[in-house]
Amino acid sequence: MVDVLRGLEPQLVFDYFEEISKIPRGSGNEKAISDYLVDFAKKHNLEVIQDKALNVIIKSLAHRDMKMLQL
């Protein structure tokens, strides 16, 4: 997949896209992607909530004059 994504901008977004694409996440198999998102948030010092159903909410402080942004 690297060749397909090479040169696309912003590169960082496509790097994350490639990582996520490698994680199995079909119906009934959501734990790995849910845990990946929680780990991502924690590594980036973002507020994160993961519920029993494996839903994930990541909150980031807005940049400059923007309001709270939910990712």
Phi, psi and omega per residue, in radians:
M1 nan -0.377 -3.095
V2 -0.985 -0.753 -3.134
D3 -1.087 -0.630 -3.131
V4 -1.168 -0.626 -3.060
L5 -1.608 -0.178 -3.079
R6 -1.059 2.290 3.073
G7 1.544 -0.132 3.115
L8 -1.382 2.542 -3.107
E9 -2.123 2.592 -0.063
P10 -1.308 2.310 -3.024
Q11 -0.988 -0.697 -3.114
L12 -1.029 -0.679 3.112
V13 -1.073 -0.756 -3.106
F14 -1.303 -0.447 3.011
D15 -1.131 -0.791 3.086
Y16 -1.140 -0.691 3.106
F17 -1.008 -0.757 3.139
E18 -1.119 -0.746 3.098
E19 -1.036 -0.846 -3.105
I20 -1.125 -0.630 -3.120
S21 -1.113 -0.379 -3.133
K22 -1.458 -0.176 -3.069
I23 -1.625 2.090 3.064
P24 -1.058 2.322 -3.051
R25 -2.637 0.576 3.111
G26 -1.223 2.992 3.138
S27 -0.958 2.281 -3.107
G28 1.472 -0.024 -3.103
N29 -2.279 0.854 -3.023
E30 -1.597 -0.225 -3.014
K31 -1.037 -0.758 -3.079
A32 -1.098 -0.787 -3.128
I33 -1.249 -0.631 3.104
S34 -1.098 -0.816 3.124
D35 -1.145 -0.636 3.083
Y36 -1.039 -0.783 -3.126
L37 -1.147 -0.689 3.091
V38 -1.101 -0.808 3.117
D39 -1.069 -0.738 3.114
F40 -1.010 -0.843 -3.115
A41 -1.069 -0.792 -3.127
K42 -1.112 -0.724 3.124
K43 -1.111 -0.467 -3.121
H44 -1.805 0.280 3.105
N45 0.952 0.739 3.111
L46 -1.824 2.619 3.068
E47 -1.256 2.326 -3.097
V48 -2.425 2.476 3.071
I49 -2.244 2.275 3.051
Q50 -2.191 2.136 -3.120
D51 -1.632 3.126 -3.096
K52 -1.103 -0.459 3.130
A53 -1.488 0.064 3.123
L54 1.288 0.267 2.984
N55 -1.218 2.551 -3.102
V56 -2.232 2.327 3.001
I57 -2.083 2.216 3.095
I58 -2.051 2.228 3.127
K59 -2.013 2.432 3.115
S60 -2.273 2.437 3.032
L61 -1.132 2.463 -3.117
A62 -1.254 2.760 3.104
H63 -1.548 2.248 3.107
R64 0.991 -2.022 -2.994
D65 -1.612 0.129 -3.096
M66 -1.429 2.734 3.092
K67 -1.359 3.076 3.087
M68 -0.970 2.341 -3.090
L69 -1.982 2.227 3.056
Q70 -1.715 2.185 -3.131
L71 -1.558 nan nan
